[in-house]
Amino acid sequence: MKRILLLLFLTATLVAAPTPTRDYTRMYPQETLQRVSEVYGANISGALYGEIKQQLLPAELRSLARVDLQQPWDHVRDPFEFSANASTGVMRFPAFSVKFLDDLAIANAWFERKGCNKEAILDYAAALDYSDQYLPSLLRALQVPDNAYELDHYVDDVSQKVLKSAIAFILLHELGHIHHNHVRYSGMDPARIRREEVQADQFALNVLRRMRLPPMGMAVWFTALSMRDPLVEGSPSQTHPLTAERMQAIADTLRQHPEDFIEPDNRERWDADTVRGIAADFDVLADSLRDPDLRHLVKLRGAKATPKLLASACDSEQHRQDWMDTFQQLFR
């Protein structure tokens, strides 16, 4: 309780200084991004033109025929950047963003397996915008082995499922923009932007229901994305604004149709209550996006998330103590 009161007091009294746009070119070697473009690129194309295509209705197939899927390895701007241009049909899936999403899936699975503090994953996402310190890649910052998926079957299995479902949702979300002929958002009415984001989400969810694909990757993706600064120019929070209304609409859809998100081969481990639990996670996301105090806390923790703090996440007691020491130093 003392820790909670201290954090709440800090959110009311401290403001993190603005930070310049981060340079991500050092996060991964070029060879890594080239390999991701080659290996994952084939899988992403296969998902879009294979499993997803099989579930599309005639009008949706016509929209898919307009898609020009591009997966550049040398487009390094933001780890959350995926986009579609309804005018040209170009759907961009940079290898940099795919690699970051894969790392995010692996980190979540590793932390679950090892009982580490998942707050550190979110602190890292916040630090991308709010910290002025150099940040290595997500796995290295959290001291997760690069080959974690080879070291533990659970990590391999769960991270692959998270990545698969997240990629499917993002592909479908971007296809939804093309299908509904959404124009670029520059200078557009914010209310219209929010409506179109919800419309693209619902397009994706409708197809995921036909695919019987669990929404676990969506939850991991949006939770990390919710840590970002909505005011950073060109960030996904601007080009794909994350709002409480979006999260609530997703939660409502999951809650209304839980059975539709369960794969037939996965019914021994998943049931309607599992999907309802993910819907509850989206309820929490919606509430957090509405709460200015929590948004302030995200900003503060992101600004103070040093490599040392991130690296201690798998030692729960040490991690808590490191954060307490960090906050106490602010008053010295």
Backbone hydrogen bonds in HBPLUS format (Angstrom, degrees):
<---DONOR---> <-ACCEPTOR-->    atom                        ^
c    i                          cat <-CA-CA->   ^        H-A-AA   ^      H-
h    n   atom  resd res      DA  || num        DHA   H-A  angle D-A-AA Bond
n    s   type  num  typ     dist DA aas  dist angle  dist       angle   num
A0005-LEU N   A0001-MET O   2.92 MM   4  6.21 163.5  1.95 154.4 158.4     1
A0006-LEU N   A0002-LYS O   2.89 MM   4  6.09 155.5  1.95 148.1 155.1     2
A0007-LEU N   A0003-ARG O   2.97 MM   4  6.20 160.9  2.00 149.7 154.5     3
A0008-LEU N   A0004-ILE O   2.93 MM   4  6.17 160.6  1.97 151.4 156.8     4
A0009-PHE N   A0005-LEU O   2.90 MM   4  6.09 153.5  1.97 145.0 152.4     5
A0010-LEU N   A0006-LEU O   2.92 MM   4  6.18 157.1  1.97 149.1 155.5     6
A0011-THR N   A0007-LEU O   2.98 MM   4  6.25 154.2  2.05 148.5 155.0     7
A0012-ALA N   A0008-LEU O   3.30 MM   4  6.53 137.4  2.49 137.4 147.3     8
A0012-ALA N   A0009-PHE O   3.13 MM   3  5.29 132.3  2.37  98.1 110.8     9
A0013-THR N   A0010-LEU O   3.07 MM   3  5.18 143.0  2.22 100.5 111.2    10
A0014-LEU N   A0010-LEU O   2.94 MM   4  5.67 152.1  2.02 163.1 161.9    11
A0027-MET N   A0024-TYR O   3.06 MM   3  5.44 165.7  2.08 116.9 121.5    12
A0032-THR N   A0029-PRO O   3.04 MM   3  5.33 125.3  2.35 103.5 116.8    13
A0033-LEU N   A0029-PRO O   3.27 MM   4  6.71 158.9  2.32 153.4 158.2    14
A0034-GLN N   A0030-GLN O   2.90 MM   4  6.15 156.1  1.96 154.3 161.4    15
A0035-ARG N   A0031-GLU O   3.01 MM   4  6.18 156.4  2.07 142.9 149.0    16
A0036-VAL N   A0032-THR O   2.91 MM   4  6.19 156.7  1.97 149.2 156.0    17
A0037-SER N   A0033-LEU O   2.93 MM   4  6.10 158.4  1.97 145.6 151.2    18
A0038-GLU N   A0034-GLN O   3.07 MM   4  6.33 149.1  2.16 143.0 151.0    19
A0039-VAL N   A0035-ARG O   2.84 MM   4  6.00 178.7  1.84 161.2 161.7    20
A0040-TYR N   A0036-VAL O   2.83 MM   4  5.26 135.1  2.03 132.5 146.2    21
A0043-ASN N   A0040-TYR O   3.02 MM   3  5.02 112.6  2.49  94.6 111.3    22
A0044-ILE N   A0040-TYR O   2.81 MM   4  6.08 158.7  1.85 161.0 166.7    23
A0045-SER N   A0041-GLY O   2.99 MM   4  6.16 167.1  2.01 151.4 155.1    24
A0046-GLY N   A0042-ALA O   2.91 MM   4  6.01 153.4  1.98 140.1 148.4    25
A0047-ALA N   A0043-ASN O   2.84 MM   4  6.10 145.8  1.96 142.2 151.3    26
A0048-LEU N   A0044-ILE O   3.01 MM   4  6.28 162.9  2.04 153.5 156.9    27
A0049-TYR N   A0045-SER O   2.91 MM   4  5.99 173.5  1.92 157.3 159.6    28
A0050-GLY N   A0046-GLY O   2.79 MM   4  5.16 110.2  2.28 130.6 141.8    29
A0052-ILE N   A0047-ALA O   2.98 MM   5  5.99 165.8  2.00 169.7 174.4    30
A0054-GLN N   A0050-GLY O   3.10 MM   4  6.26 153.4  2.17 152.8 159.4    31
A0055-GLN N   A0052-ILE O   2.94 MM   3  5.47 152.5  2.01 115.7 124.1    32
A0056-LEU N   A0053-LYS O   3.20 MM   3  5.36 170.2  2.21 111.6 114.6    33
A0060-GLU N   A0057-LEU O   2.92 MM   3  5.15 117.4  2.32 106.2 122.8    34
A0061-LEU N   A0057-LEU O   2.81 MM   4  6.06 149.3  1.91 158.9 169.2    35
A0062-ARG N   A0058-PRO O   3.11 MM   4  6.43 147.0  2.23 145.0 153.1    36
A0063-SER N   A0059-ALA O   3.24 MM   4  6.59 145.0  2.37 135.9 144.7    37
A0064-LEU N   A0060-GLU O   2.91 MM   4  6.26 152.7  1.99 146.0 153.9    38
A0065-ALA N   A0061-LEU O   2.96 MM   4  6.22 147.4  2.06 144.8 152.9    39
A0066-ARG N   A0063-SER O   3.05 MM   3  5.36 147.9  2.15 105.4 115.0    40
A0067-VAL N   A0064-LEU O   2.94 MM   3  5.26 159.8  1.99 112.7 119.5    41
A0068-ASP N   A0089-GLY O   2.75 MM  21  5.56 158.2  1.79 134.5 132.7    42
A0091-MET N   A0068-ASP O   2.98 MM  23  5.87 164.6  2.00 129.7 132.6    43
A0070-GLN N   A0091-MET O   2.81 MM  21  6.02 170.9  1.82 160.2 162.4    44
A0093-PHE N   A0070-GLN O   2.80 MM  23  6.11 169.0  1.81 169.1 173.1    45
A0095-ALA N   A0072-PRO O   2.97 MM  23  6.08 167.8  1.98 145.8 149.4    46
A0081-GLU N   A0078-ASP O   3.12 MM   3  5.35 161.8  2.15 120.6 120.0    47
A0083-SER N   A0092-ARG O   3.21 MM   9  5.24 163.8  2.23 142.1 146.6    48
A0092-ARG N   A0083-SER O   2.81 MM   9  5.24 147.2  1.92 137.7 148.6    49
A0085-ASN N   A0090-VAL O   2.84 MM   5  5.31 147.5  1.94 148.2 158.9    50
A0089-GLY N   A0085-ASN O   2.65 MM   4  5.38 145.9  1.76 156.7 167.7    51
A0098-VAL N   A0094-PRO O   3.11 MM   4  6.44 158.5  2.15 151.6 158.2    52
A0099-LYS N   A0095-ALA O   2.84 MM   4  5.98 160.7  1.87 151.6 156.4    53
A0100-PHE N   A0096-PHE O   3.07 MM   4  6.29 157.7  2.12 143.7 149.7    54
A0101-LEU N   A0097-SER O   2.94 MM   4  6.15 157.4  2.00 145.6 151.7    55
A0102-ASP N   A0098-VAL O   2.92 MM   4  6.18 153.3  2.00 148.3 155.6    56
A0103-ASP N   A0099-LYS O   2.93 MM   4  6.21 160.5  1.96 151.4 156.5    57
A0104-LEU N   A0100-PHE O   2.87 MM   4  6.11 152.1  1.95 147.3 155.6    58
A0105-ALA N   A0101-LEU O   3.00 MM   4  6.28 153.3  2.07 145.7 152.0    59
A0106-ILE N   A0102-ASP O   2.95 MM   4  6.24 161.1  1.98 152.7 157.9    60
A0107-ALA N   A0103-ASP O   2.81 MM   4  5.96 166.1  1.83 153.8 157.8    61
A0108-ASN N   A0104-LEU O   3.07 MM   4  6.21 161.8  2.10 146.1 150.5    62
A0109-ALA N   A0105-ALA O   3.11 MM   4  6.30 161.8  2.14 146.5 151.5    63
A0110-TRP N   A0106-ILE O   2.83 MM   4  5.99 163.9  1.85 157.3 162.1    64
A0111-PHE N   A0107-ALA O   2.89 MM   4  5.97 163.2  1.92 149.6 154.4    65
A0112-GLU N   A0108-ASN O   3.00 MM   4  6.16 153.8  2.07 143.3 150.5    66
A0113-ARG N   A0109-ALA O   3.01 MM   4  6.19 161.9  2.04 147.7 152.5    67
A0114-LYS N   A0110-TRP O   2.89 MM   4  6.04 156.2  1.95 152.0 158.3    68
A0115-GLY N   A0111-PHE O   2.88 MM   4  5.59 117.6  2.28 138.0 149.4    69
A0116-CYS N   A0111-PHE O   2.97 MM   5  4.67 144.8  2.10 131.2 138.0    70
A0117-ASN N   A0313-ALA O   2.97 MM 196  5.18 171.2  1.97 134.7 137.4    71
A0120-ALA N   A0117-ASN O   3.18 MM   3  6.12 162.7  2.21 123.6 126.6    72
A0121-ILE N   A0118-LYS O   3.01 MM   3  5.44 135.7  2.21 109.9 120.5    73
A0123-ASP N   A0119-GLU O   2.78 MM   4  6.08 151.2  1.86 149.5 159.2    74
A0124-TYR N   A0120-ALA O   2.94 MM   4  6.11 150.8  2.03 141.6 148.5    75
A0125-ALA N   A0121-ILE O   3.15 MM   4  6.50 157.6  2.20 142.5 147.8    76
A0126-ALA N   A0122-LEU O   2.94 MM   4  6.24 156.6  1.99 149.6 156.0    77
A0127-ALA N   A0123-ASP O   2.81 MM   4  5.99 149.6  1.90 145.2 154.4    78
A0128-LEU N   A0124-TYR O   3.15 MM   4  6.45 133.4  2.37 146.0 156.6    79
A0129-ASP N   A0126-ALA O   3.14 MM   3  5.83 147.1  2.25 115.6 122.5    80
A0130-TYR N   A0126-ALA O   2.98 MM   4  6.10 165.9  2.00 151.9 156.3    81
A0131-SER N   A0127-ALA O   3.03 MM   4  4.65 159.1  2.08 119.8 123.2    82
A0141-ALA N   A0137-SER O   2.85 MM   4  6.03 160.9  1.89 160.9 167.1    83
A0142-LEU N   A0138-LEU O   3.06 MM   4  6.22 152.5  2.14 150.0 156.7    84
A0144-VAL N   A0139-LEU O   2.79 MM   5  4.84 164.6  1.81 149.5 151.0    85
A0143-GLN N   A0140-ARG O   3.18 MM   3  4.77 154.3  2.25  94.4 102.0    86
A0148-ALA N   A0145-PRO O   3.04 MM   3  4.93 142.0  2.19 119.8 113.9    87
A0150-GLU N   A0147-ASN O   2.83 MM   3  5.35 147.1  1.94 114.3 124.6    88
A0151-LEU N   A0148-ALA O   3.09 MM   3  5.08 137.0  2.28  97.1 109.4    89
A0156-ASP N   A0152-ASP O   3.08 MM   4  6.38 161.6  2.11 152.7 158.0    90
A0157-ASP N   A0153-HIS O   2.85 MM   4  6.03 168.9  1.87 156.3 159.0    91
A0158-VAL N   A0154-TYR O   2.89 MM   4  5.97 174.6  1.90 159.6 160.6    92
A0159-SER N   A0155-VAL O   2.97 MM   4  5.75 158.4  2.02 141.4 148.5    93
A0160-GLN N   A0156-ASP O   3.12 MM   4  6.07 154.9  2.18 140.7 147.4    94
A0161-LYS N   A0157-ASP O   3.18 MM   4  6.41 155.5  2.24 144.8 151.3    95
A0162-VAL N   A0158-VAL O   2.91 MM   4  6.14 160.4  1.95 155.0 160.6    96
A0163-LEU N   A0159-SER O   2.89 MM   4  6.02 165.3  1.91 148.1 152.4    97
A0164-LYS N   A0160-GLN O   2.86 MM   4  5.98 163.0  1.89 146.7 152.0    98
A0165-SER N   A0161-LYS O   3.05 MM   4  6.16 170.6  2.06 148.8 151.2    99
A0166-ALA N   A0162-VAL O   2.94 MM   4  6.02 154.9  2.01 148.1 155.8   100
A0167-ILE N   A0163-LEU O   2.89 MM   4  5.97 168.0  1.90 154.5 157.8   101
A0168-ALA N   A0164-LYS O   3.01 MM   4  6.16 160.4  2.05 145.8 151.7   102
A0169-PHE N   A0165-SER O   3.03 MM   4  6.17 159.8  2.07 141.8 147.0   103
A0170-ILE N   A0166-ALA O   2.95 MM   4  6.19 168.1  1.96 154.8 157.9   104
A0171-LEU N   A0167-ILE O   2.87 MM   4  6.01 167.6  1.88 155.7 159.4   105
A0172-LEU N   A0168-ALA O   3.01 MM   4  6.14 161.9  2.04 146.9 152.1   106
A0173-HIS N   A0169-PHE O   2.73 MM   4  5.94 152.7  1.81 151.8 160.6   107
A0174-GLU N   A0170-ILE O   2.97 MM   4  6.17 167.1  1.99 153.5 155.7   108
A0175-LEU N   A0171-LEU O   2.89 MM   4  6.12 151.8  1.97 143.3 152.4   109
A0176-GLY N   A0172-LEU O   2.78 MM   4  5.94 142.1  1.92 141.5 151.9   110
A0177-HIS N   A0173-HIS O   3.20 MM   4  6.66 141.2  2.36 141.8 150.9   111
A0177-HIS N   A0174-GLU O   3.16 MM   3  5.18 123.9  2.49  94.4 107.7   112
A0178-ILE N   A0174-GLU O   3.27 MM   4  6.67 155.5  2.34 145.1 150.8   113
A0179-HIS N   A0175-LEU O   2.76 MM   4  5.99 163.0  1.79 155.0 160.5   114
A0180-HIS N   A0176-GLY O   2.99 MM   4  6.05 156.4  2.05 145.1 150.2   115
A0182-HIS N   A0177-HIS O   2.94 MM   5  5.16 169.2  1.95 153.3 155.5   116
A0181-ASN N   A0178-ILE O   3.12 MM   3  4.95 159.3  2.16 101.1 106.8   117
A0188-MET N   A0185-TYR O   3.00 MM   3  5.29 168.4  2.01 135.3 133.6   118
A0192-ARG N   A0189-ASP O   3.00 MM   3  5.38 121.6  2.36 108.4 122.5   119
A0193-ILE N   A0189-ASP O   3.09 MM   4  6.46 156.4  2.15 153.5 160.9   120
A0194-ARG N   A0190-PRO O   2.99 MM   4  6.29 160.3  2.03 151.7 155.8   121
A0195-ARG N   A0191-ALA O   3.08 MM   4  6.35 155.8  2.14 144.4 150.9   122
A0196-GLU N   A0192-ARG O   2.94 MM   4  6.18 158.1  1.98 152.7 158.4   123
A0197-GLU N   A0193-ILE O   2.97 MM   4  6.23 149.9  2.07 149.8 157.9   124
A0198-VAL N   A0194-ARG O   3.12 MM   4  6.36 160.9  2.16 148.3 152.8   125
A0199-GLN N   A0195-ARG O   2.91 MM   4  6.16 153.8  1.98 145.2 153.2   126
A0200-ALA N   A0196-GLU O   2.93 MM   4  6.14 156.0  1.99 145.7 151.0   127
A0201-ASP N   A0197-GLU O   2.94 MM   4  6.19 155.5  2.00 146.8 153.9   128
A0202-GLN N   A0198-VAL O   2.91 MM   4  6.14 160.3  1.95 151.9 156.7   129
A0203-PHE N   A0199-GLN O   2.99 MM   4  6.21 150.1  2.08 143.7 152.0   130
A0204-ALA N   A0200-ALA O   3.10 MM   4  6.33 161.9  2.13 145.9 150.1   131
A0205-LEU N   A0201-ASP O   2.89 MM   4  6.21 160.1  1.93 152.2 158.0   132
A0206-ASN N   A0202-GLN O   2.94 MM   4  6.05 156.3  2.00 146.5 152.1   133
A0207-VAL N   A0203-PHE O   3.26 MM   4  6.59 157.0  2.32 149.1 154.1   134
A0208-LEU N   A0204-ALA O   2.92 MM   4  6.16 160.1  1.96 153.0 159.5   135
A0209-ARG N   A0205-LEU O   2.95 MM   4  6.13 146.0  2.07 145.4 153.3   136
A0210-ARG N   A0206-ASN O   3.38 MM   4  6.73 149.8  2.48 136.2 143.0   137
A0210-ARG N   A0207-VAL O   3.02 MM   3  5.11 116.6  2.43  97.0 112.3   138
A0211-MET N   A0207-VAL O   2.99 MM   4  6.33 147.0  2.10 147.0 157.1   139
A0212-ARG N   A0208-LEU O   2.91 MM   4  5.98 116.3  2.32 135.9 151.9   140
A0213-LEU N   A0208-LEU O   3.17 MM   5  5.48 167.4  2.19 150.5 153.5   141
A0212-ARG N   A0209-ARG O   3.14 MM   3  4.94 144.0  2.28  93.6 104.3   142
A0219-ALA N   A0215-PRO O   3.39 MM   4  6.76 154.9  2.46 153.4 158.9   143
A0220-VAL N   A0216-MET O   3.32 MM   4  6.68 161.3  2.36 150.3 154.2   144
A0221-TRP N   A0217-GLY O   2.96 MM   4  6.11 166.3  1.98 153.9 157.9   145
A0222-PHE N   A0218-MET O   2.89 MM   4  6.01 176.8  1.89 158.8 159.8   146
A0223-THR N   A0219-ALA O   3.01 MM   4  5.94 154.0  2.07 142.6 150.1   147
A0224-ALA N   A0220-VAL O   3.23 MM   4  6.40 162.1  2.26 145.3 149.2   148
A0225-LEU N   A0221-TRP O   2.94 MM   4  6.14 162.6  1.97 150.6 156.4   149
A0226-SER N   A0222-PHE O   2.85 MM   4  5.92 140.9  2.01 143.0 151.8   150
A0227-MET N   A0224-ALA O   3.08 MM   3  5.60 160.9  2.12 113.5 119.6   151
A0228-ARG N   A0225-LEU O   3.12 MM   3  5.65 168.0  2.13 117.9 121.7   152
A0232-VAL N   A0229-ASP O   3.36 MM   3  5.83 175.1  2.36 117.9 119.4   153
A0235-SER N   A0232-VAL O   3.04 MM   3  5.53 160.5  2.08 137.6 137.5   154
A0238-GLN N   A0235-SER O   2.83 MM   3  5.44 152.0  1.90 116.3 124.9   155
A0239-THR N   A0235-SER O   3.01 MM   4  6.38 164.3  2.04 154.1 157.3   156
A0240-HIS N   A0236-PRO O   2.59 MM   4  4.97 146.4  1.70 129.9 140.1   157
A0247-MET N   A0243-THR O   3.22 MM   4  6.60 166.3  2.24 153.6 155.9   158
A0248-GLN N   A0244-ALA O   2.86 MM   4  6.01 157.2  1.91 150.4 157.2   159
A0249-ALA N   A0245-GLU O   2.96 MM   4  6.06 154.6  2.02 144.5 151.0   160
A0250-ILE N   A0246-ARG O   3.08 MM   4  6.39 156.0  2.14 150.6 156.5   161
A0251-ALA N   A0247-MET O   2.97 MM   4  6.21 162.8  2.00 147.0 152.1   162
A0252-ASP N   A0248-GLN O   2.91 MM   4  6.12 158.6  1.95 149.3 154.8   163
A0253-THR N   A0249-ALA O   3.10 MM   4  6.31 155.4  2.17 143.7 149.6   164
A0254-LEU N   A0250-ILE O   3.00 MM   4  6.26 166.3  2.02 158.6 161.8   165
A0255-ARG N   A0251-ALA O   2.95 MM   4  6.11 155.7  2.01 148.1 155.3   166
A0256-GLN N   A0252-ASP O   2.93 MM   4  6.06 144.6  2.06 142.9 152.1   167
A0257-HIS N   A0253-THR O   3.10 MM   4  6.20 145.3  2.22 147.6 155.2   168
A0260-ASP N   A0257-HIS O   3.15 MM   3  5.59 141.2  2.31 110.5 120.8   169
A0261-PHE N   A0258-PRO O   3.19 MM   3  5.74 166.0  2.21 116.5 120.8   170
A0266-ASN N   A0263-GLU O   2.90 MM   3  5.14 158.3  1.95 113.4 120.3   171
A0269-ARG N   A0266-ASN O   3.16 MM   3  5.75 146.5  2.27 112.4 120.7   172
A0270-TRP N   A0266-ASN O   2.94 MM   4  5.98 142.9  2.08 150.9 162.6   173
A0274-THR N   A0271-ASP O   2.99 MM   3  5.32 128.3  2.26 104.6 118.1   174
A0275-VAL N   A0271-ASP O   3.35 MM   4  6.83 155.0  2.41 152.2 157.9   175
A0276-ARG N   A0272-ALA O   2.89 MM   4  6.20 156.9  1.95 148.9 156.4   176
A0277-GLY N   A0273-ASP O   2.85 MM   4  6.05 140.5  2.01 138.8 149.2   177
A0278-ILE N   A0274-THR O   3.18 MM   4  6.62 143.8  2.32 140.5 149.3   178
A0278-ILE N   A0275-VAL O   3.05 MM   3  5.09 120.1  2.43  95.4 110.1   179
A0279-ALA N   A0275-VAL O   2.91 MM   4  6.30 152.2  1.98 148.0 156.7   180
A0280-ALA N   A0276-ARG O   2.90 MM   4  6.24 146.7  2.02 142.6 151.3   181
A0281-ASP N   A0277-GLY O   3.09 MM   4  6.46 140.3  2.25 135.7 146.2   182
A0281-ASP N   A0278-ILE O   3.02 MM   3  4.91 119.6  2.39  91.5 107.2   183
A0282-PHE N   A0278-ILE O   3.08 MM   4  6.52 148.1  2.19 146.6 154.6   184
A0282-PHE N   A0279-ALA O   3.09 MM   3  5.12 118.4  2.48  93.7 108.6   185
A0283-ASP N   A0279-ALA O   2.95 MM   4  6.36 141.3  2.11 142.1 153.9   186
A0284-VAL N   A0280-ALA O   3.01 MM   4  6.36 153.5  2.08 146.7 152.6   187
A0285-LEU N   A0281-ASP O   2.98 MM   4  6.35 153.5  2.05 143.6 151.1   188
A0286-ALA N   A0282-PHE O   2.89 MM   4  6.11 159.7  1.93 147.0 152.1   189
A0287-ASP N   A0283-ASP O   2.93 MM   4  6.26 160.3  1.97 151.1 156.2   190
A0288-SER N   A0284-VAL O   2.86 MM   4  6.11 157.3  1.91 151.2 157.7   191
A0289-LEU N   A0285-LEU O   2.98 MM   4  6.22 149.5  2.08 149.8 157.5   192
A0290-ARG N   A0286-ALA O   3.24 MM   4  6.49 130.5  2.50 138.4 150.8   193
A0290-ARG N   A0287-ASP O   3.12 MM   3  5.17 136.3  2.32  96.3 108.7   194
A0291-ASP N   A0288-SER O   3.29 MM   3  5.15 142.6  2.44  93.9 104.0   195
A0295-ARG N   A0291-ASP O   3.08 MM   4  6.38 156.9  2.14 151.9 159.0   196
A0296-HIS N   A0292-PRO O   2.96 MM   4  6.11 147.0  2.07 140.5 149.2   197
A0297-LEU N   A0293-ASP O   2.97 MM   4  6.26 148.8  2.07 142.4 151.1   198
A0298-VAL N   A0294-LEU O   2.93 MM   4  6.23 155.1  1.99 149.9 155.9   199
A0299-LYS N   A0295-ARG O   3.13 MM   4  6.37 158.4  2.18 142.6 147.8   200
A0300-LEU N   A0296-HIS O   2.94 MM   4  6.21 158.2  1.99 149.7 155.5   201
A0301-ARG N   A0297-LEU O   2.89 MM   4  6.06 173.9  1.89 157.7 159.1   202
A0302-GLY N   A0298-VAL O   2.88 MM   4  5.98 157.1  1.94 146.6 153.9   203
A0303-ALA N   A0299-LYS O   3.02 MM   4  6.19 152.0  2.10 143.2 150.3   204
A0304-LYS N   A0300-LEU O   3.11 MM   4  6.35 140.6  2.27 144.1 154.6   205
A0304-LYS N   A0301-ARG O   3.18 MM   3  5.10 125.9  2.49  93.4 107.2   206
A0305-ALA N   A0301-ARG O   2.91 MM   4  5.80 108.2  2.44 144.3 159.7   207
A0306-THR N   A0304-LYS O   2.90 MM   2  5.82 118.6  2.29 115.8  99.0   208
A0310-LEU N   A0306-THR O   3.05 MM   4  6.37 163.2  2.07 159.3 164.0   209
A0311-ALA N   A0307-PRO O   2.92 MM   4  5.99 152.4  2.00 145.3 152.9   210
A0313-ALA N   A0310-LEU O   3.39 MM   3  5.78 161.5  2.43 118.3 118.3   211
A0315-ASP N   A0312-SER O   3.01 MM   3  5.52 164.9  2.04 122.1 125.4   212
A0319-HIS N   A0315-ASP O   2.79 MM   4  5.92 158.7  1.83 162.1 169.5   213
A0320-ARG N   A0316-SER O   2.99 MM   4  6.22 163.2  2.02 152.7 155.9   214
A0321-GLN N   A0317-GLU O   3.03 MM   4  6.22 160.3  2.07 146.4 152.2   215
A0322-ASP N   A0318-GLN O   2.80 MM   4  5.99 155.1  1.86 149.0 156.1   216
A0323-TRP N   A0319-HIS O   3.10 MM   4  6.38 156.9  2.16 146.8 152.2   217
A0324-MET N   A0320-ARG O   2.99 MM   4  6.27 158.9  2.04 149.3 155.3   218
A0325-ASP N   A0321-GLN O   2.85 MM   4  6.06 161.8  1.89 152.9 157.8   219
A0326-THR N   A0322-ASP O   2.97 MM   4  6.17 151.2  2.06 141.6 149.8   220
A0327-PHE N   A0323-TRP O   2.99 MM   4  6.28 162.4  2.02 154.5 157.6   221
A0328-GLN N   A0324-MET O   2.93 MM   4  6.10 161.0  1.96 151.2 156.9   222
A0329-GLN N   A0325-ASP O   3.02 MM   4  6.15 147.4  2.13 144.7 152.3   223
A0330-LEU N   A0327-PHE O   3.14 MM   3  5.45 144.4  2.27 103.2 113.2   224
A0331-PHE N   A0328-GLN O   3.09 MM   3  5.73 161.8  2.12 115.7 121.1   225
A0332-ARG N   A0329-GLN O   3.26 MM   3  5.28 164.5  2.28 104.6 109.3   226
